[in-house]
């Protein structure tokens, strides 16, 4: 079992920055892949940034050059640094994890709200 808990959301004006954190506890073997997803009302949840056990990262096109995903050495915390935020970045951000053998992310945090105003 894995427990994930996000923090760091809030309200910011366009062009501002936020740093989200995800506290990770439980079976480290189930967190080979971790990611940040964003949920906007009326739309499917979308992956924003991805990181694996070896800190290899990938990003959605909308996040490239503005967002940075990272994790600490113990992999007990994962972060999403978001810069130059846009109103389109507004949504609930979830951290998620899956183990090596699964295609789908099956561990999820409760989410944290990010609101970007013009």
N, C-alpha and C positions, 0 to 999 in steps of 0.2 A: 504494500500500500504506500501511496505517496500523498502527502498533503502540500498544497500550494496556497499561498496567501499573498495577494497583491496589495500594494500600497503606493502612495505618491500621486494619485490622480488629483485633479482639481480644475480650476478655471483659469484660463490665460488668454491674453489678447493674441491676435494673429502676429506671427513673427517671434513669439516668445518660446520658452523652453520648459520642458518638464522632464523629470526623471522618475520612471516607474521602477519599483522593486518587487521582486517575487521571492518570498521566503520558501525554501524547499526543505521538506523533511520526509523521512521514510526510506524506502528501499531505493538506494542509489542505482541499482541495476535497472530500475524502471524509468530512469530519466536520461537515457542515452541521447535522446533528442528532446530539446525543449524549444518553446516558441512563444511569441506574443501574437495574439489574435485580436481583432477589433470587430465589435458588433454594432451595427447601426440599425435603428428601427426600420423594418421593412426590407432589409437586405440580409443576405446570408453572411454568416461570420466569415471573415477573411483573415488569412495569415499575413502578418506584417513583417515579422523578422524571425529567423530560425537560427539555432545554434546546436551543435552536437557536443558530445563528451570531450572532443579535442578542440573545441572552440572554433570550429569551422562555421562560418556564418553565411547566410543568404538573406536577401531582402526582397520584398515586393517592390515592383517598379515605383510605386507611390512613396516608398520609404527611402529609396536609395539616395545617398548624399545628405540626408537629413536625420535619419535615425541610426542608432548604434546599439546593437545587442551585445551583452557581455555577461560573464559569470565570474564569481570569485573562485579561487583555487580549490576550495573545498566543495565547490558546486552546491553550496547551501543557500546561495543567493544568486538570482539572475536579475539583470537590469535592462531597461530600455531607455536610453537617452534620446529624447526627441527635441530637435532644434528646428527653428524656422517653421513653427507650427502653423497650420492652415485650418480654416473652418471645416474643411472636408475631413480633417483628422478627428473630429468630434465623434465620440462613441464610448462604449464600454470596452475596456481593454482587459483581456484575460491572459494569464500565463497558463501554459499547457505542457504536458510531458507525455512521452511514449517510450516504450522500450525498443530494443533493437529489432525485435521480430514483428512489431506491429506497424501497419501502415497508418492507422488512425490514432490521433491523440486521444487518450482515454483518461487522463488525469487533468482536472481543470480547477482553477481557483474560482473565487466568487466574483471576481471582476472589480474593476475600479473605473469610475467615470472620468473621462477627459472631455472638457468643453473648451472649444476655441472660438472666441468671438471676434468679430470684425472691428 
